[in-house]
């Protein structure tokens, strides 16, 4: 593993992420999943300042959100770095699934990550039900500004599936 990290070849790093991803349903004991998060933290530090040169890795790193239980300041930085690249390798479905789950415990942070994701070129449209669920959780957490930003970005792009939610919370 040290050799792979030292060599830093995109294909190798993506293979390691894929290996971790393939273990997403494993019930880790004694915090073994912390090693996966340590790997993500290492990648974050290695990539910072060179995001465009690591687009594929960043896209794949979004898959590791499945191992987060909540979003703290550290993991919010990781997500903020990788989220704009989620569509690079078409991972938005799985990423949105993770954000929806994380919005139960960390709605404000999910909203902030979502806004960062939308500030890039990513505008995931699939799965609409997950997007609606995330936005509703953000609204219910009294983070109206964040939820409105998300709704506005979709509406400006011509996608109006959040219009009903927007109207419900902006009466």
C-alpha positions in Angstrom: 0.0 0.0 0.0 2.8 2.4 0.9 4.4 1.8 -2.6 1.0 2.5 -4.3 0.6 5.8 -2.4 4.2 6.8 -2.9 4.0 6.1 -6.7 0.6 8.0 -6.9 -0.7 6.6 -10.2 -4.3 7.5 -10.9 -5.3 4.0 -12.0 -3.7 2.4 -8.9 -5.3 4.9 -6.5 -8.7 4.3 -8.1 -8.2 0.5 -7.8 -7.6 0.9 -4.0 -10.8 3.0 -3.8 -12.6 0.3 -5.7 -11.3 -2.3 -3.3 -12.6 -0.3 -0.3 -15.9 0.4 -2.1 -16.4 -3.4 -2.7 -16.3 -3.8 1.1 -19.1 -1.2 1.8 -21.5 -3.8 3.2 -18.9 -5.3 5.6 -19.8 -4.8 9.3 -16.4 -3.5 10.4 -15.5 -4.2 14.0 -13.3 -2.2 16.3 -13.1 0.8 14.0 -11.4 -1.0 11.1 -13.2 1.3 8.7 -11.0 4.2 10.2 -8.2 2.9 8.0 -10.3 3.7 4.9 -11.0 7.2 6.2 -7.3 7.6 6.9 -6.6 6.7 3.3 -9.1 9.4 2.2 -7.4 11.9 4.5 -4.1 11.1 2.9 -5.5 11.5 -0.5 -7.0 14.8 0.5 -3.6 16.1 1.6 -1.9 14.8 -1.5 -4.4 16.3 -3.9 -5.0 19.7 -2.3 -4.1 22.5 -4.7 -4.0 20.0 -7.7 -7.7 19.0 -7.9 -8.0 19.3 -11.7 -5.1 17.0 -12.2 -6.8 14.4 -10.0 -10.3 14.5 -11.3 -10.8 10.7 -11.6 -9.5 10.0 -8.1 -11.6 12.8 -6.6 -14.7 11.4 -8.4 -14.0 7.9 -7.0 -13.3 9.3 -3.5 -16.9 10.3 -3.3 -17.8 6.6 -3.1 -16.0 6.5 0.3 -18.8 8.7 1.8 -20.6 5.4 2.5 -18.1 4.9 5.4 -19.0 8.2 7.1 -21.4 8.1 10.0 -21.6 11.9 10.3 -19.9 14.8 8.7 -17.4 16.6 10.9 -15.1 19.5 9.9 -12.4 17.2 8.6 -14.7 15.0 6.5 -16.6 18.1 5.3 -13.3 19.3 3.8 -12.8 15.9 2.1 -16.3 16.0 0.7 -15.9 19.6 -0.4 -12.8 18.7 -2.3 -14.3 15.7 -4.1 -18.0 16.6 -4.5 -17.5 18.9 -7.5 -16.0 16.0 -9.4 -18.7 13.4 -8.6 -20.0 13.3 -12.2 -16.5 12.8 -13.7 -17.0 9.1 -13.3 -20.8 9.1 -12.9 -20.9 8.4 -9.1 -23.7 10.8 -8.3 -26.3 8.1 -7.6 -24.2 6.5 -4.9 -23.0 9.8 -3.6 -26.6 11.2 -3.3 -27.5 8.0 -1.5 -24.8 8.6 1.1 -25.7 12.3 1.4 -29.3 11.4 2.0 -28.3 9.1 4.8 -25.9 11.6 6.3 -28.5 14.4 6.2 -30.3 12.7 9.1 -27.3 13.4 11.4 -25.6 16.3 9.6 -28.2 18.3 7.5 -26.4 21.6 7.5 -23.1 20.0 6.5 -24.8 18.0 3.8 -26.3 21.2 2.5 -22.9 22.9 2.5 -21.3 20.0 0.6 -24.3 19.9 -1.8 -23.9 23.6 -2.6 -20.1 23.1 -3.2 -20.9 20.1 -5.5 -23.3 22.3 -7.5 -20.7 25.1 -7.8 -18.7 22.8 -9.9 -19.9 21.3 -13.2 -21.9 18.6 -11.3 -25.7 18.7 -11.5 -26.9 15.3 -10.6 -30.4 14.6 -11.7 -30.7 10.9 -10.8 -32.2 9.9 -8.4 -34.8 12.6 -8.0 -36.3 11.0 -4.8 -32.9 11.1 -3.1 -32.4 14.8 -4.0 -35.9 15.7 -2.8 -35.3 13.8 0.5 -32.0 15.6 1.0 -33.4 19.0 0.4 -36.4 18.3 2.6 -34.1 17.3 5.5 -32.1 20.5 5.0 -35.3 22.6 5.1 -36.5 20.7 8.2 -33.2 21.5 9.9 -34.0 25.2 9.4 -31.2 25.6 6.9 -33.5 27.4 4.5 -30.8 29.4 2.7 -28.9 26.3 1.8 -32.0 24.4 0.6 -33.1 27.4 -1.4 -29.6 27.6 -3.1 -30.0 24.0 -4.1 -33.5 24.5 -5.4 -32.4 27.6 -7.3 -29.5 25.9 -9.0 -31.8 23.1 -10.3 -34.5 25.5 -11.4 -32.0 27.7 -13.3 -30.9 24.6 -15.2 -34.5 23.8 -16.2 -35.1 21.0 -13.7 -38.3 21.9 -11.8 -38.8 18.8 -9.7 -37.9 20.7 -6.5 -40.4 23.5 -7.2 -43.1 22.0 -4.9 -40.6 21.7 -2.0 -39.4 25.2 -2.5 -42.9 26.6 -2.5 -43.8 24.5 0.6 -41.0 26.0 2.7 -41.1 29.5 1.3 -44.7 30.5 1.9 
